[in-house]
Amino acid sequence: ALVRLGVPSGMAGEIVEGMDVDGSGIVDGSALEAACRELCNENTESALWEIFSGMDTAQAGEVRSAELFHELQSSPVARLFPHIRELKRQDLPPAVSFEELRELIG
């Protein structure tokens, strides 16, 4: 399930191993969900920065919102954070800085 969400298989294995506290090979669903959410929250800013900086080819500190909107909607970040999918293109300014992107994402 984690791999389908975009988590690399090696990392998914480490997550499951870390959550299997009794060595039974079975992980409690709520504990796994909590751990994954924490991991995703930590990695969200990094993933957003990769998307943003990859698009900011002129290094102007801003990217066009229409292009950013398209990229975010199709990225694994959107699958992990449903509120990204809820962003509406018309709600975005013509261009956005990384700080504004972080505020939009929440």
C-alpha positions as CSV (number, residue, x, y, z in Angstrom):
1,A,0.0,0.0,0.0
2,L,2.8,2.4,0.8
3,V,4.5,1.8,-2.5
4,R,1.3,2.6,-4.3
5,L,1.3,6.0,-2.5
6,G,4.7,6.8,-3.9
7,V,6.9,5.6,-1.0
8,P,10.1,3.9,-2.3
9,S,9.9,0.2,-1.6
10,G,13.1,0.2,0.6
11,M,11.6,3.0,2.7
12,A,8.3,1.2,3.0
13,G,10.1,-1.8,4.3
14,E,11.9,0.2,6.9
15,I,8.7,1.9,8.0
16,V,6.9,-1.5,8.4
17,E,9.9,-3.0,10.2
18,G,10.0,0.0,12.6
19,M,6.3,-0.3,13.3
20,D,6.4,-4.1,14.0
21,V,7.3,-3.7,17.6
22,D,6.6,-7.2,18.7
23,G,8.3,-8.9,15.7
24,S,5.1,-10.7,14.7
25,G,5.2,-9.4,11.1
26,I,1.9,-7.7,11.7
27,V,1.6,-3.9,12.0
28,D,-1.3,-2.2,13.7
29,G,-3.1,-0.1,11.1
30,S,-3.5,3.0,13.2
31,A,0.1,3.0,14.2
32,L,1.2,2.6,10.6
33,E,-1.1,5.4,9.5
34,A,0.3,7.7,12.2
35,A,3.9,6.9,11.3
36,C,3.3,7.4,7.6
37,R,1.5,10.8,8.2
38,E,4.5,12.0,10.3
39,L,6.9,10.8,7.7
40,C,4.9,12.5,4.9
41,N,4.6,15.7,6.8
42,E,8.4,15.8,7.2
43,N,9.0,15.1,3.5
44,T,6.2,17.4,2.2
45,E,8.3,20.6,2.3
46,S,11.2,18.8,0.7
47,A,9.0,17.4,-2.1
48,L,7.4,20.8,-2.6
49,W,10.8,22.5,-2.8
50,E,11.9,19.9,-5.4
51,I,8.9,20.7,-7.5
52,F,9.2,24.4,-7.1
53,S,12.9,24.7,-7.6
54,G,12.7,22.5,-10.7
55,M,10.1,24.8,-12.2
56,D,12.0,28.0,-11.2
57,T,14.5,27.7,-14.0
58,A,15.1,31.4,-14.1
59,Q,15.8,31.4,-10.3
60,A,13.4,34.3,-9.9
61,G,11.9,33.0,-6.7
62,E,8.5,32.7,-8.4
63,V,6.8,30.3,-10.8
64,R,3.7,30.7,-12.9
65,S,0.8,29.4,-10.9
66,A,-0.9,27.7,-13.9
67,E,2.2,25.5,-14.5
68,L,2.6,24.9,-10.8
69,F,-1.0,23.9,-10.4
70,H,-0.7,21.3,-13.2
71,E,2.5,19.9,-11.7
72,L,1.1,19.7,-8.2
73,Q,-2.1,18.0,-9.3
74,S,-0.1,15.2,-11.1
75,S,2.6,14.7,-8.4
76,P,2.7,12.0,-5.7
77,V,2.4,14.9,-3.2
78,A,-1.2,15.4,-4.3
79,R,-2.0,11.7,-3.6
80,L,-0.7,12.0,-0.1
81,F,-2.4,15.3,0.7
82,P,-5.9,15.5,-0.6
83,H,-6.2,19.2,0.1
84,I,-3.7,19.8,-2.7
85,R,-6.3,18.3,-5.1
86,E,-8.8,20.7,-3.7
87,L,-6.9,23.7,-4.9
88,K,-8.6,25.5,-7.7
89,R,-6.6,27.1,-10.4
90,Q,-8.6,30.3,-10.2
91,D,-7.7,30.6,-6.4
92,L,-4.0,31.0,-7.3
93,P,-2.3,34.3,-8.1
94,P,-0.6,34.6,-11.5
95,A,2.8,33.7,-9.9
96,V,3.7,32.3,-6.6
97,S,6.8,32.2,-4.4
98,F,7.8,29.2,-2.4
99,E,6.6,30.8,0.8
100,E,3.2,31.5,-0.8
101,L,3.1,27.9,-2.0
102,R,3.7,26.6,1.5
103,E,0.8,28.8,2.8
104,L,-1.5,27.5,0.0
105,I,-0.7,23.9,0.8
106,G,-1.2,24.5,4.5
